[in-house]
Amino acid sequence: MQGSLGNTIWSICYFVVLFGLSLYGLHRYVIVYLFLKYRNRPPLPVARFEELPRITVQLPVFNEMYVVERLLDSVAALDYPRDRLQVQVLDDSTDETTEIAAKQVERLRGEGLDIELIHRTDRTGFKAGALEHGMLSCTGEYILILDADFVPTPDMLQRTVHYFTDPKVGMIQTRWGHLNRTYSLLTRVQAMFLDGHLLLEQTARSRSGRFFNFNGTAGLWRRSCIADAGGWQHDTLTEDLDLSYRAQLNGWKFVFLADLVTPAELPVDMNGFKSQQHRWTKGSIQTCKKLLPSVWRSKLPLLIKIEATAHLTSHYAYLLLFLLCALMHPSAGGGTYSPWRMFLVDIPIYLSASLPATVFYVCAQRALYPRGWLKELLLMPMVLALGVGLAINNARAVLEALLGHQSEFTRTPKYGIRSKTQSWKHARYIPIKTFLPFVELGFALYFTYLLKFAVEHDQWMNAAFLVLFQVGFSYVALCSLAQWVPALRFPGRDTGSPLPA
């Protein structure tokens, strides 16, 4: 009797989780459909400024000693009248970044650029606090925000500012590019992750009239839009998503320019990548808790409310994925493997989890690389595996947000890496402060056991699916733990800039 009750409870939990994942999988198909429907309808400015307006470029930086000089050089090369351009280096750094930036600022000021270094001695509000502080001395009607690892093209402002001739436009977002896309397996997979979001999701949402978000950088804001929406607030870790929704709830229009690419550097180390994912996931759920009730209280059309809900809750999928991992066991559901279980359990898992993601990312690569997208298919198993491997890291972020656990804005380390001839392993390391890699390693061992069990019992479809889990957790755990050796060998050591490999 107890065994039967246990199997019933397991079955209910399993199919609830599966149903939740299926909904998010269905949403990916909706995004693909909207992208294909609207991809040939690019936005156009309603007019052009007869006299170019004044623009402020805000550069929030924190301990970016390896990339801040590159950033300032690229900003100085912007093709825009110097008498209509202000540059603010919003520096919260506690390392050599401030000294490096100060020298560059002094040089550029001598060349006629209106640029100032604003150094805060505390990180109140983190990035949002720095942007808010910069607004006190901002002189531009429009504001370009660039993170330290971005390299804007010289024509960026000329190709964006004219969209503000529409008085209803509050923000213009450009698409991120990838300076070091081919540096490693990790950067190639990250690029595919971001391409899916930055091309498919942003294009689909913006051109179909749904809410979409400023990505935190490589975009321009109308200053009055920021003020009207309540300004930068730092009660979430995703101040960009928070402000975006508040502005759109107030009726402002956003523009996404898929064809204007602003290159940036992808994280080259696993722990930096996981830290970034943790911050984005946690901040997204914090914003969901804060603003989703306002979305549903608004007079927005029902379809926009539904899409906004899917957008703001999308990271709950990681919590469901973690629960799915916990529910997988060869003895679960009665302990027997039959065609019935294959059709009702294994195939639905694939159709609800793997297939939508595959269609989503393949569509993005095909749109971006019409002639070379087929070779990207070789990476698709690793894309799916890494998504699984992030389940514990990101599920933890979801739980922290739900429980109200506060944490600081942890910057993603960037090392000025652009080519395979460079190495980041001699740069200063960020200490590992979590035992999570050991938990991920435990899951990798557990799925190795499940995979072995499936092979021994001729459960080949199940085995093919379990490989993604085993590889994903193994890759994430081992790459994370690999950083322990240099961190222990050279604790806190500064060996200067990345050296050639």
VENBELSUL-V614646 format. One line per field, one symbol per residue. ss: DSSP state (@ for helix, = for strand, . for the rest). burial: I if it has 16 or more other C-alpha atoms within 10 Angstrom, else O. A space follows every 50 residues. Layout:
BEGIN
ss=???
burial=???
END
This chain:
BEGIN
ss=.@@@@@@@@@@@@@@@@@@@@@@@@@@@@@@@@@@@@@............ ....=======......@@@@@@@@@.....@@@=======.....@@@@ @@@@@@@@@@...======......@@@@@@@@@@@@....====....= =....@@@@@@@@@@...==========......@@@@@@@@@@@@@@@@ @@@@@@@...........====@@@@@@..........@@@@@@@@@@@. ..============.....@@@@@@@@@@@@@@@@@@@@@@@@@@@@... .@@@@@@@@@@@...@@@@@@@@@@@@....@@@....@@@@@@@@@@@@ @@@@@@@@@@@@@@@@@@....@@@@@@@@@@@@@@@@@.@@@@@@@@@@ @@@..................=.............@@@@@@@@@@@@@@@ @@@@@@...@@@@@@@@@@@@@@@@@@@@@@@@@@@@@@..........= .
burial=OOOOOOIOOIIOOIIOIIIIIIOIIIIIIIIIOIIOOOIOOOOOOOOOOO OOOIIIIIIIIIIIIIIIIIIIOOIIOIOIOOOOIIIIIIIIIOOOIIOO IIOIIOOIOOOOIIIIIIIOOOIOIIIIIIIIIIIOOIIIOIIIIIIIII IIIOOIIOOIIIIIOOOOIIIIIIIIIIIIIOIOOIIIIIIIIIIIIIII IIIIIIIOOIIIIIIIIIIIIIIOIIOOIOIIIIOIIIIIIIIIIIIIIO OIIIIIIIOIIIIIIIIIIIIIIIIIIIIIIIIIIIIIIOIIOOIIOOOO OOOIIOIIIIIIIIIIIIIIIIIIIOIIOOOIIOOOIOOOOOOOIIOIIO OIIIOIIIOIIIIIIOIOOOOOIOOIIOOIIIIIIIIIIIIIIIIIIIOI IOOOOOOOIOIIIIIIIIOOOOIIIIIIIOOIOOOIIOOIIOIIOIIIOI IOIIOOOOIOOIIOIIIIIIIIIIIIIIIIIOIOOOIOOOOOOOOOIIOO O
END
